[in-house]
Amino acid sequence: MAGLALAAAAGVYSHRNFAINTDVAKLISPDLDWRKREIDFEKAFPGRNDSILAVVETPTPELARQAGDALEKKLQPQTDRFISIRRPGGGAFFDNNGLLFLPTSEVAKQTGQLASAAPIFDILVDDPSLRGLTGVLEFGLAGAARGQYPKDAMARPLNQVADTVEKVLADKPAPFSWRELSSDEPLTDGDKRVLLLIRPVLDFNALEPGGAATDAIRKAAADINLAKDYGARVRLTGPVPIANDEFSTVQEGALLTHGGTVLIVLFILWCALKSSKIIGAVFVTLIIGLSVTTAVGLMLVGAFNLISIAFFVLFVGLGVDFGIQYSVRYRAERHELDKLDPALEKAAEYSAVPLTLAAVATAAGFLSFLPTDYKGVSELGKIAGAGMIIAFIAAITVLPALLKILNPPGEAEPLG
């Protein structure tokens, strides 16, 4: 009863104080010289390792810019989710000063194209409608007829307009790009893409630190109908979404891993003990030890990290050995003595020293991790080392008490 009460108290404590820190930067001691320099560098140039790159792709450059503006405007007020949002190579500054960053020859080429297209712009400014577009095409055909440029030069813009009209008549999405119409070169995929560099607010107490931010971006894109209104597709990449996917994989595999571990342990217990009552006693002892170890681990480190959380598998795999060793010895003594209490006492007498030696040696092996600057491994060693001592104490106190209560049947045949 005392063991069950202790396990219940430990479970309540663990439930109230359970915490996990998923910040991988905290896995290494901040006192190392190279780590200090890295921290200083990250403070001077923030956002290298905690950013989200939102890729907005649309059928035309104009739609890409509009969709990017709409998404940025939707996200800006959400200061509880995002620290900053900016557009690499875009935004108001580059809209006003973008030409200054081009080579002189490229600036001359583009300004020359604009100057030569001045008559076309005049038509569109006066009549920015389908009629104005028709006037531009007529103007172009007239110039080709006068020999001002080859007639083949009109093939691409005429085909573009024709394709758009055919799609409209067929009741299909028909995006139209003025930039493509006025350009001498075909558009690339990069021309139809806008990038948003986003620094999210990360919650390292969650398994996916940036999960709330990525969910907010996807929700914003859905709320403003980017797909329907702009034909846009929004994809997320960068350190934060990649880390989220990795942590999500860990979460998805946790149930299978832990469940598989328990099933394997139960199979080993059956092979060694052959008695449901003894197996039940060992398994309950294991659960009690695991509950106490979880509480002690939280007391020692405050919050588990992505490495120290693995103590669960280590405890189950190694901690159950103490119960198996004691129970096998008990079965041997039960066959010899055919009485419960003397068999329990003899099993304790013969297994006390070997189990003590095994517990101390195993704990010492884990505690040897403590001096390392790899904080994640150091904390794992601290928790697992304490867990081995707890498993040993449970095996020589709780397990005999449970066997006495359950009173397994005698052993008719010798072991071996």
C-alpha positions as CSV (number, residue, x, y, z in Angstrom):
1,M,0.0,0.0,0.0
2,A,2.9,2.3,0.8
3,G,4.3,1.8,-2.7
4,L,1.0,2.4,-4.4
5,A,0.5,5.6,-2.3
6,L,4.0,6.8,-3.2
7,A,3.4,6.0,-6.9
8,A,0.1,7.9,-6.8
9,A,1.8,10.9,-5.1
10,A,4.6,10.9,-7.7
11,G,2.0,10.7,-10.5
12,V,0.2,13.7,-9.1
13,Y,3.4,15.7,-8.8
14,S,4.5,14.7,-12.3
15,H,1.1,15.7,-13.8
16,R,1.2,19.1,-12.1
17,N,4.9,19.9,-12.9
18,F,5.5,18.0,-16.1
19,A,7.4,20.1,-18.6
20,I,9.5,19.5,-21.7
21,N,11.9,22.0,-23.3
22,T,12.2,21.4,-27.0
23,D,14.8,24.1,-27.6
24,V,17.7,22.2,-29.2
25,A,20.1,25.1,-28.4
26,K,19.7,24.3,-24.7
27,L,21.1,20.8,-25.2
28,I,24.7,22.2,-25.0
29,S,26.2,24.1,-22.1
30,P,26.2,27.9,-22.8
31,D,29.5,28.2,-20.9
32,L,31.6,26.8,-23.7
33,D,33.7,29.4,-25.5
34,W,32.5,28.5,-28.9
35,R,28.9,28.4,-27.7
36,K,29.3,31.9,-26.1
37,R,30.5,33.2,-29.5
38,E,27.6,31.6,-31.3
39,I,25.1,33.1,-28.8
40,D,26.7,36.5,-29.3
41,F,26.5,36.1,-33.1
42,E,22.8,35.1,-32.9
43,K,22.0,38.1,-30.8
44,A,23.8,40.4,-33.4
45,F,22.1,38.7,-36.3
46,P,18.8,37.3,-35.1
47,G,16.5,35.1,-37.2
48,R,19.0,32.8,-38.8
49,N,17.8,29.7,-37.0
50,D,14.3,30.6,-36.0
51,S,12.6,31.7,-39.1
52,I,9.8,30.6,-41.4
53,L,10.0,31.2,-45.2
54,A,6.5,31.5,-46.7
55,V,6.6,30.8,-50.5
56,V,3.6,32.3,-52.3
57,E,3.3,31.1,-55.9
58,T,0.7,32.4,-58.3
59,P,0.0,32.2,-62.1
60,T,1.4,35.8,-62.7
61,P,3.8,38.2,-61.1
62,E,1.0,40.7,-60.4
63,L,-1.1,38.2,-58.6
64,A,2.0,37.0,-56.6
65,R,2.6,40.5,-55.4
66,Q,-1.0,41.1,-54.5
67,A,-1.2,37.7,-52.7
68,G,2.0,38.4,-50.8
69,D,0.8,41.9,-49.7
70,A,-2.6,40.4,-48.6
71,L,-0.9,37.7,-46.5
72,E,1.6,40.1,-45.0
73,K,-1.2,42.5,-44.1
74,K,-3.2,39.7,-42.4
75,L,-0.2,38.5,-40.4
76,Q,1.2,41.9,-39.2
77,P,-1.3,42.5,-36.4
78,Q,-0.6,39.1,-34.9
79,T,2.2,40.2,-32.6
80,D,1.6,37.4,-30.2
81,R,2.6,34.9,-33.0
82,F,5.2,36.8,-35.0
83,I,8.2,39.0,-34.1
84,S,8.7,40.4,-37.6
85,I,7.6,39.9,-41.2
86,R,9.6,41.1,-44.2
87,R,9.9,40.4,-47.9
88,P,13.4,39.7,-49.1
89,G,14.1,41.7,-52.2
90,G,10.7,43.3,-52.1
91,G,8.5,45.8,-50.2
92,A,8.1,49.5,-50.3
93,F,11.9,50.2,-50.3
94,F,12.6,48.1,-53.3
95,D,9.5,49.4,-55.1
96,N,10.9,52.9,-54.9
97,N,14.6,52.1,-55.3
98,G,14.9,48.8,-57.0
99,L,16.4,50.1,-60.2
100,L,19.4,51.5,-58.2
101,F,20.5,47.9,-57.4
102,L,20.8,46.9,-61.1
103,P,23.9,47.2,-63.3
104,T,24.0,50.4,-65.3
105,S,23.6,48.5,-68.6
106,E,20.5,46.8,-67.3
107,V,19.0,50.1,-66.1
108,A,19.7,51.6,-69.5
109,K,18.0,48.6,-71.2
110,Q,14.9,48.8,-69.1
111,T,14.5,52.6,-69.3
112,G,15.0,52.3,-73.1
113,Q,12.2,49.7,-73.2
114,L,9.9,52.0,-71.2
115,A,10.7,54.9,-73.4
116,S,9.9,53.0,-76.6
117,A,6.7,51.7,-75.1
118,A,5.5,55.2,-74.1
119,P,2.8,55.3,-76.8
120,I,1.4,52.0,-75.5
121,F,1.3,53.3,-72.0
122,D,-0.5,56.4,-73.1
123,I,-3.3,54.3,-74.6
124,L,-3.7,52.2,-71.5
125,V,-3.6,55.2,-69.2
126,D,-6.4,56.8,-71.1
127,D,-8.5,53.6,-71.4
128,P,-7.4,50.8,-69.0
129,S,-10.0,48.3,-70.3
130,L,-10.4,45.5,-72.9
131,R,-11.0,48.3,-75.5
132,G,-7.7,49.9,-74.5
133,L,-5.9,46.5,-74.8
134,T,-7.4,46.1,-78.3
135,G,-6.1,49.5,-79.2
136,V,-2.6,48.5,-78.0
137,L,-2.7,45.4,-80.3
138,E,-3.9,47.5,-83.2
139,F,-1.1,50.0,-82.6
140,G,1.4,47.1,-82.6
141,L,0.1,45.6,-85.8
142,A,0.2,49.0,-87.5
143,G,3.8,49.4,-86.5
144,A,4.6,45.9,-87.8
145,A,2.8,46.7,-91.1
146,R,5.0,49.9,-91.4
147,G,8.1,47.8,-91.0
148,Q,9.1,49.3,-87.7
149,Y,9.8,45.8,-86.3
150,P,9.3,42.2,-87.6
151,K,5.7,40.9,-87.7
152,D,6.9,37.8,-85.7
153,A,7.5,40.2,-82.8
154,M,3.7,40.4,-82.4
155,A,3.2,36.6,-82.3
156,R,3.8,36.1,-78.6
157,P,1.6,39.0,-77.2
158,L,-1.2,38.0,-79.7
159,N,-1.0,34.4,-78.6
160,Q,-1.1,35.4,-75.0
161,V,-4.2,37.5,-75.4
162,A,-5.9,34.7,-77.5
163,D,-5.1,32.1,-74.8
164,T,-6.6,34.3,-72.2
165,V,-9.8,35.0,-74.2
166,E,-10.3,31.3,-75.0
167,K,-10.0,30.4,-71.3
168,V,-12.6,33.1,-70.4
169,L,-15.0,31.8,-73.0
170,A,-14.4,28.2,-71.6
171,D,-15.2,29.5,-68.1
172,K,-11.7,28.6,-66.9
173,P,-9.3,30.7,-64.7
174,A,-7.7,33.2,-67.0
175,P,-4.9,35.1,-65.3
176,F,-3.3,37.8,-67.5
177,S,0.1,39.4,-66.9
178,W,0.8,42.9,-68.3
179,R,4.4,42.3,-67.3
180,E,4.6,39.2,-69.5
181,L,2.9,41.1,-72.3
182,S,5.4,43.9,-72.3
183,S,8.5,41.8,-71.7
184,D,10.9,40.6,-74.4
185,E,11.7,37.5,-72.5
186,P,9.3,34.8,-71.1
187,L,8.6,34.8,-67.3
188,T,10.4,32.4,-65.0
189,D,8.9,30.6,-62.0
190,G,10.8,33.0,-59.8
191,D,8.9,35.9,-61.4
192,K,5.6,34.4,-60.2
193,R,6.8,33.8,-56.7
194,V,6.9,36.1,-53.6
195,L,8.8,35.2,-50.4
196,L,7.9,36.3,-46.9
197,L,10.6,35.9,-44.2
198,I,8.9,35.5,-40.9
199,R,10.3,35.4,-37.4
200,P,7.7,33.5,-35.2
201,V,7.2,33.6,-31.4
202,L,8.4,30.1,-30.4
203,D,6.9,28.1,-27.5
204,F,9.6,25.7,-26.3
205,N,7.2,24.2,-23.8
206,A,5.3,22.7,-26.7
207,L,6.5,19.6,-28.7
208,E,6.4,21.8,-31.9
209,P,7.7,25.2,-30.8
210,G,6.6,26.9,-34.0
211,G,3.4,25.0,-34.5
212,A,1.2,27.9,-33.4
213,A,2.9,30.2,-35.9
214,T,2.7,27.9,-38.9
215,D,-0.9,27.1,-38.1
216,A,-1.6,30.9,-38.0
217,I,0.0,31.4,-41.4
218,R,-2.0,28.6,-43.0
219,K,-5.2,29.8,-41.3
220,A,-4.5,33.4,-42.6
221,A,-4.0,32.1,-46.1
222,A,-7.3,30.3,-45.9
223,D,-9.2,33.2,-44.3
224,I,-8.3,35.7,-47.1
225,N,-9.0,33.1,-49.8
226,L,-5.5,33.2,-51.4
227,A,-6.2,30.1,-53.4
228,K,-9.5,31.2,-54.8
229,D,-8.9,34.9,-55.3
230,Y,-5.3,34.8,-56.5
231,G,-4.8,31.2,-57.6
232,A,-2.0,31.2,-54.9
233,R,-0.3,28.2,-53.3
234,V,1.4,28.9,-50.0
235,R,4.2,26.6,-48.8
236,L,6.3,26.9,-45.7
237,T,9.9,26.0,-45.3
238,G,12.9,27.1,-43.2
239,P,14.3,26.0,-39.8
240,V,11.1,26.3,-37.9
241,P,8.8,24.2,-40.2
242,I,11.5,21.6,-40.7
243,A,11.9,21.3,-36.9
244,N,8.1,21.1,-36.5
245,D,8.0,18.2,-38.9
246,E,10.8,16.4,-37.0
247,F,9.1,16.8,-33.7
248,S,5.8,15.8,-35.2
249,T,7.4,12.6,-36.4
250,V,8.7,11.9,-32.9
251,Q,5.2,12.4,-31.5
252,E,3.6,10.1,-34.1
253,G,6.2,7.4,-33.4
254,A,6.0,7.7,-29.6
255,L,2.9,5.6,-29.1
256,L,4.3,2.8,-31.3
257,T,7.7,3.0,-29.7
258,H,6.4,3.0,-26.1
259,G,3.7,0.4,-26.8
260,G,6.2,-1.8,-28.6
261,T,8.6,-1.6,-25.6
262,V,5.9,-2.6,-23.2
263,L,4.8,-5.6,-25.3
264,I,8.4,-6.8,-25.7
265,V,8.9,-6.5,-21.9
266,L,5.7,-8.5,-21.3
267,F,6.9,-11.2,-23.7
268,I,10.3,-11.4,-21.9
269,L,8.5,-11.6,-18.6
270,W,6.3,-14.4,-19.8
271,C,9.3,-16.4,-21.1
272,A,11.1,-16.0,-17.8
273,L,8.4,-16.3,-15.2
274,K,5.5,-18.3,-16.8
275,S,3.0,-17.0,-14.1
276,S,0.5,-14.3,-14.7
277,K,0.5,-13.4,-11.0
278,I,4.3,-13.0,-10.9
279,I,4.3,-11.1,-14.2
280,G,1.5,-8.8,-12.8
281,A,3.6,-8.1,-9.7
282,V,6.7,-7.3,-11.7
283,F,4.8,-5.1,-14.1
284,V,3.1,-3.1,-11.3
285,T,6.5,-2.7,-9.6
286,L,7.9,-1.4,-12.9
287,I,5.0,1.2,-13.2
288,I,5.5,2.3,-9.6
289,G,9.3,2.7,-10.2
290,L,8.6,4.6,-13.5
291,S,6.2,7.0,-11.8
292,V,8.6,7.8,-9.0
293,T,11.5,8.2,-11.4
294,T,9.5,10.6,-13.5
295,A,8.8,12.8,-10.4
296,V,12.4,12.6,-9.2
297,G,13.6,13.5,-12.7
298,L,11.4,16.6,-12.8
299,M,12.8,17.5,-9.4
300,L,16.4,17.1,-10.6
301,V,16.2,19.0,-13.9
302,G,13.0,21.0,-13.8
303,A,12.0,20.1,-17.4
304,F,12.9,17.2,-19.7
305,N,14.7,17.8,-22.9
306,L,14.5,15.9,-26.2
307,I,17.3,13.5,-25.1
308,S,16.5,13.1,-21.4
309,I,12.9,12.1,-22.1
310,A,14.4,8.8,-23.4
311,F,14.8,7.8,-19.8
312,F,11.4,6.1,-20.1
313,V,12.6,3.5,-22.6
314,L,15.8,3.0,-20.6
315,F,14.0,2.5,-17.3
316,V,11.6,0.0,-18.8
317,G,14.3,-1.9,-20.5
318,L,16.8,-2.0,-17.7
319,G,14.6,-1.5,-14.6
320,V,12.6,-4.6,-15.3
321,D,15.7,-6.7,-15.1
322,F,15.8,-6.3,-11.3
323,G,12.3,-7.6,-11.0
324,I,13.1,-10.5,-13.4
325,Q,16.2,-11.5,-11.4
326,Y,14.5,-11.5,-8.1
327,S,11.4,-13.3,-9.4
328,V,13.5,-16.1,-11.1
329,R,15.3,-16.6,-7.8
330,Y,12.0,-16.7,-6.0
331,R,10.7,-19.4,-8.3
332,A,13.8,-21.5,-7.7
333,E,13.4,-21.1,-3.9
334,R,9.6,-21.8,-4.1
335,H,10.3,-25.1,-5.8
336,E,12.8,-26.0,-3.1
337,L,10.8,-24.8,0.0
338,D,7.3,-25.0,-1.4
339,K,6.3,-22.2,1.0
340,L,5.7,-18.5,0.1
341,D,7.3,-16.6,3.0
342,P,10.5,-18.6,3.3
343,A,10.9,-18.5,-0.5
344,L,10.6,-14.7,-0.5
345,E,13.1,-14.4,2.3
346,K,15.6,-16.7,0.7
347,A,15.2,-15.0,-2.7
348,A,16.0,-11.6,-1.0
349,E,19.0,-13.1,0.8
350,Y,20.6,-14.6,-2.3
351,S,19.8,-11.7,-4.7
352,A,20.5,-8.7,-2.5
353,V,24.2,-8.5,-3.1
354,P,24.1,-9.2,-6.9
355,L,21.2,-6.8,-7.4
356,T,22.9,-4.1,-5.3
357,L,26.1,-4.5,-7.3
358,A,24.2,-4.4,-10.6
359,A,22.2,-1.3,-9.5
360,V,25.3,0.6,-8.4
361,A,27.3,-0.3,-11.5
362,T,24.4,0.6,-13.9
363,A,23.8,3.9,-12.0
364,A,27.5,4.7,-12.1
365,G,27.6,4.1,-15.8
366,F,24.8,6.6,-16.4
367,L,26.2,9.1,-13.8
368,S,29.4,9.1,-15.8
369,F,27.6,11.3,-18.3
370,L,27.4,14.2,-15.7
371,P,30.7,15.9,-16.5
372,T,29.9,16.3,-20.2
373,D,29.1,19.7,-21.6
374,Y,26.4,18.1,-23.7
375,K,23.6,19.1,-21.3
376,G,21.0,16.8,-22.9
377,V,23.1,13.7,-22.3
378,S,24.2,14.9,-18.9
379,E,20.6,15.3,-17.7
380,L,19.7,11.9,-19.2
381,G,22.5,10.3,-17.1
382,K,21.3,12.1,-14.0
383,I,17.7,10.9,-14.4
384,A,18.6,7.4,-15.6
385,G,21.1,6.9,-12.8
386,A,18.5,7.8,-10.2
387,G,16.1,5.6,-11.9
388,M,18.3,2.5,-11.6
389,I,18.5,3.0,-7.8
390,I,14.7,3.5,-7.7
391,A,14.2,0.3,-9.7
392,F,16.5,-1.6,-7.4
393,I,14.7,-0.4,-4.2
394,A,11.3,-1.2,-5.8
395,A,12.4,-4.7,-6.7
396,I,13.5,-5.6,-3.1
397,T,10.6,-3.9,-1.3
398,V,7.5,-3.5,-3.5
399,L,7.9,-6.7,-5.5
400,P,8.1,-9.1,-2.5
401,A,5.1,-7.4,-0.9
402,L,3.0,-7.8,-4.1
403,L,4.1,-11.5,-4.4
404,K,3.0,-12.0,-0.8
405,I,-0.4,-10.5,-1.5
406,L,-1.0,-12.3,-4.8
407,N,0.5,-15.6,-3.5
408,P,1.4,-17.3,-6.8
409,P,1.0,-21.1,-7.0
410,G,4.0,-23.3,-6.1
411,E,6.6,-24.4,-8.6
412,A,6.1,-28.1,-9.4
413,E,9.2,-28.4,-11.6
414,P,12.7,-27.0,-11.1
415,L,13.9,-24.1,-13.2
416,G,16.3,-24.6,-16.0
